[in-house]
């Protein structure tokens, strides 16, 4: 990753865009932009997840599973690995235990 930019995606996100040898399959700028999008989305979903928990869903796990299902839809514009990363990050932000989520496929 470039040292010019102060935004450093965490290793867990970089792994989504790395091959078996750890080399990026996309440019650092693309990875950074996708990370910013995913981090912003996880942060944005905190309030929605809390509302769902208090109004509709029977458990924290169910809230996270429902959000994951929505993020995995083709209309979301996200790769499944990104969707899983977002929900895992959302669980961290909420201080909830993350449920077992489907194994992500490689990013496009």
LINQUIDA-V856584 format. One record per residue. N is the residue number from 1. RES is the residue in one letter. PHI is phi in whole degrees, 0 to 359 (* if undefined). NEAR is the number of other C-alpha atoms within 12 Angstrom. D_FIRST is the distance of its C-alpha to the first C-alpha in whole Angstrom. Layout:
BEGIN
<<N:RES:PHI:NEAR:D_FIRST> <N:RES:PHI:NEAR:D_FIRST>>
END
This chain:
BEGIN
<<1:X:*:22:0> <2:X:293:14:4> <3:X:269:11:7> <4:X:290:10:9> <5:X:256:12:9> <6:X:278:10:10> <7:X:275:18:10> <8:X:243:22:8> <9:X:298:28:9> <10:X:290:19:11> <11:X:305:17:11> <12:X:298:20:14> <13:X:278:32:12> <14:X:302:31:9> <15:X:301:26:13> <16:X:296:36:14> <17:X:247:35:12> <18:X:250:23:12> <19:X:276:15:15> <20:X:298:11:17> <21:X:269:9:16> <22:X:87:14:12> <23:X:273:15:11> <24:X:294:23:9> <25:X:269:20:12> <26:X:233:22:11> <27:X:291:16:9> <28:X:304:24:5> <29:X:296:22:8> <30:X:294:20:11> <31:X:299:32:9> <32:X:297:29:8> <33:X:296:20:12> <34:X:294:32:13> <35:X:298:32:12> <36:X:301:22:14> <37:X:299:23:17> <38:X:293:34:17> <39:X:295:31:17> <40:X:299:18:20> <41:X:294:28:22> <42:X:300:31:22> <43:X:296:23:23> <44:X:296:19:26> <45:X:281:30:27> <46:X:304:29:28> <47:X:296:17:31> <48:X:297:22:32> <49:X:296:34:32> <50:X:297:28:34> <51:X:296:17:37> <52:X:301:22:37> <53:X:298:23:37> <54:X:277:15:40> <55:X:248:13:42> <56:X:241:15:41> <57:X:273:19:40> <58:X:283:17:41> <59:X:205:21:38> <60:X:299:28:35> <61:X:303:27:34> <62:X:295:26:36> <63:X:301:33:34> <64:X:294:39:30> <65:X:295:31:32> <66:X:295:27:33> <67:X:296:35:30> <68:X:299:37:28> <69:X:301:22:31> <70:X:296:22:30> <71:X:289:27:26> <72:X:279:27:27> <73:X:292:17:29> <74:X:300:12:29> <75:X:291:11:29> <76:X:289:18:26> <77:X:79:18:24> <78:X:251:29:22> <79:X:285:27:21> <80:X:298:29:23> <81:X:296:32:20> <82:X:294:41:19> <83:X:299:41:22> <84:X:295:39:22> <85:X:297:42:19> <86:X:300:42:21> <87:X:292:46:24> <88:X:297:36:23> <89:X:294:32:21> <90:X:301:37:24> <91:X:300:31:26> <92:X:298:20:24> <93:X:297:23:25> <94:X:275:26:29> <95:X:59:16:29> <96:X:248:22:30> <97:X:283:21:30> <98:X:275:27:28> <99:X:287:24:31> <100:X:295:16:30> <101:X:246:27:28> <102:X:305:19:28> <103:X:295:17:25> <104:X:289:25:23> <105:X:271:19:22> <106:X:302:23:19> <107:X:294:26:18> <108:X:296:19:19>>
END
